[in-house]
Amino acid sequence: SFSEAVSSDEDMEEWRPPEAKTSSKRARGPAAGVKKPAATRTAKPKVPKEPKVHKASGVPKPRATRKPAAEGKPPVSRNPKNAAVPGTATTKRKISECDFEENKRMRMTESEEVKLLSTMTGVNKWVCVNIVTLLHEENTIPFIVRYRKEMINHLDADAVRDVQMVYDELCSVAKKTQSVIRTLKKDGVLTPELENSLRSCRSADELDHVNAPYKKGSKLSKARRAKALGLEDAATALMNTPHNLDLRAWVKPGTEGLSSVEDVSTGVVHILADMIAKDSDTLTYIKTCVTIQSSVSKSALNKKEQGKSDQGCKKPGDEQNKNKDLDKFHLYFDFTCNIKRIQSHQTLAINRGESLKILTVKVNIPDRVRSDFTLWCINNRWRPKTFAKEELRAIISNAVEDSYKRLIVPFLTRSCRTKLTSAAEKESIAMFVRNLRQRLLVCPVRGCVIMGVDPGYRHGCKLAILSPTSQILHTDVVYLHNSGQQHREAEKLRHLMIQYSCSKVVIGNGTACRETEAFFSDLISRRFFHPLDVSYIITNEAGASIYSVSPEAVKEMPDLDPNLRSAVSIGRRVQDPLAELVKIDPKHIGIGTYQHDVSAGALKAALDGVVQECVSFVGVDINICSETLMSARTTSQSAPAVPDKPVAKKGKGKVGVSIPNSLNPLDQTCIHPESYNVAQRFLSLVGGSVDQIGNACLRQCVENKVKASCVDELARAVDTTPETLQLIIDGLTQPPGFDIRQNFGQADFKRGIVSMSDLQVGAVLTGRVDNTTLFGSFVDIGVGRAGLIHKSNITLDKLPVSQRRRSLALGPGERVEVRVLNVDLQRGRIGLDLIRILQ
């Protein structure tokens, strides 16, 4: 662990030179500012003013009812009296009364914490206050993004999730800090300086670094031993009043460490070295010059040479696989980059190569930086306030050298790697989240019979014919790649497709995909399926095999062979991507990169949140949906199931809604039950009724009313916010069965095949984004191999204005126009340039 790697010679008590001001910011405790929400004084989202946030006092009531904010200003919290519990408990932090009283004096104020959270996330402070309050009231992110837009300044789900993650990190560090302080206080080693040093930590690694020497079993560091001899005053005098310092006065013959002037000087050097290593300005100065370097490891080279000498004794496949592993990292065999400019995918690639013992990684500080740093410390940051004798200046110089070599370099090596990895993991997880959302929200192919094909050689191609509602009509196996059976199998295919009126074929992109595509393309070109106009599509089958043997698949299709279940899953992925992909663990869907190199817990939490978000926004048809889809829906849904009798939902600080056991047309819309009364008032205002929801007459009435009066005026008339009213207008005017996915791209079916050899540099093609990584996007252009648009070719001027934010970057499912830059047939690589996104 990182704490175990900290040198026992490091002293962790923090001391700063007199001219440096000690920061008063400290990470707040896990309950600060959340158990008792901030004051309701906030500003309009468009021109926000900073809210007044008061320090919590006494034992807070986390979910007490609050008065609504003044008209036109977003409230800090809104808990409707006539609404169900808006979401599940995504963040729960409890603290006892005694702990709260004990920690209250030392916690940072709410305004300081909000400022820190705002700085780390780039979100306005008043928005951070609202997000924290809403999350602490157990609202889910889908609920917040859809029904509390005015409180979060119209942020998207990714931005809200980012604030939640950073806030959770701050609370976790604050909670661990409190535990460490209590332990040190109990052991009798806590000093005001050490406590300030602990509270200034902003990450768990920094906290472990400071706390390591004080853990049980740790040896006393050199600086602590010198302080125990009483030399701290001498070190302070050396920096403040060196003209009055006489080291001979500290000599005590017969006392170890004080028996001579040399011993006293050595002790002062150790104390000053520790001071220098803990000074934030000093560390900031040196961090600007740190570089990370990777090179091929000696063990990897030895194995490669050994493999060449033993090539005749080993299987060719084993040697080829090892060489491929080495070739994957050839870009990093001689790689050097400043830590401020290194890319996230480069960090993860270096980490993976190091874990495979292919790469050796070092954090370097150039030699020229060492001399510059020494001069800067002696002449600026650590220059004595008054005149110092030559022997005293030599002590300071020795302290700088000792601090640099023994403390600063090891600390920077550890902390830089940790911070780079943490930032890269966050970016990778964010990429997974964006890819998964766009993969789940691909427009479904409805109203037609589909044949799912799981291609294969020896065991044949598995078929599953599905009805328009995804019911299994027929399953079979055909052997399309056995030369003696192709004509008979083709006749079998024609018979099945004509019998079930199936004109759409979905082929998985696994083994034998290219050959299976060529077989169908040849039959289609010869009009073999006449009178049917047959077309096909290649879809990503990642996770289909894992799902086919899962308990969910066995329960859903108990009588089917696992191979046939895969064909069913492949077909359903095009019919309704969301309904099928929610059954599969998100990390097995084949999105993003380096999924095995990031925190499994953080990745799962983020991806599960996106699944709930998509299911919540789209909704489900309870007549045909799977149990898995319904589970995801109920987890993210804000309203409880309809009870047989009106029952008030119990909750701490929440007021349940009494729902009558009767159908309400508003239940079929995106309008939340808390706004049903507002919707009724608006219908009365426009002269409509709930029975007219979605029809042309009501839509015309609403449009006329909105044209006559703006949305803001109408919102005041029905006593609600413009954002809520706009959502009500959408819900009332959208046609029955409206699906938000119809605004997204649908799968592209084709009838012919093009090979990689047909591509020419400069050719302009259209395709669909298959996957997005940290270094670019892979696009399926229909040649059996995805081409790469490097991120340097995805510039803002090529993206629509609505997609120029990070969270709406180029992602799976989007149709694009590209230009071929290069074709490498030997390595199977295609380089593309983005021309534009096709709307």
Secondary structure, DSSP 8 states (H G I E B T S, - for coil): -HHHHS-TT--------TTS---------TTTTTSS---S----SSS----------SS--TT-------TTS--S----TTS---S--S------HHHHHHHHTTS--HHHHHHHHHHHHT--HHHHHHHHHHHHTT--HHHHHHH-GGGTTT--HHHHHHHHHHHHHHHHHHHHHHHHHHHHHHHT---HHHHHHHHT--SHHHHHHHHGGGSTT----HHHHHHHTT-HHHHHHHHH-GGG--GGGG--TTSTTTSSHHHHHHHHHHHHHHHHHH-HHHHHHHHTT-EEEEEE-HHHHHHHHHHHHTTTTS-HHHHHHHHHHHHHTGGGTEEEEETTT--HHHHHHHHHHHHTTSEEEEEE--HHHHHHHHHHIIIIIT--SS---HHHHHHHHHHHHHIIIIIIHHHHHHHHHHHHHHHHHHHHHHHHHHHHHHHHTSB---SS-EEEEE--STT-EEEEEE-TT--EEEEEEE-TT-TTTHHHHHHHHHHHHHHTT--EEEEESSTTHHHHHHHHHHHHHTTTTTTS--EEEEE--TTHHHHHTSHHHHHHSTTS-HHHHHHHHHHHHHH-HHHHHTTS-GGGS--SS-GGGS-HHHHHHHHHHHHHHHHHHH---TTT--HHHHHHHHHH-SS----SS------SS-------SS--GGGGSS--GGGHHHHHHHHHHHT--GGGTTSHHHHHHHHHHHHHS-HHHHHHHTTS-HHHHHHHHHHHHS-TT--GGGGS-B---BS----GGG--TT-EEEEEEEEEETTEEEEE-SSSS-EEEEGGG--GGGS-GGG-SGGG-S-TT-EEEEEEEEEETTTTEEEEEEEEE--
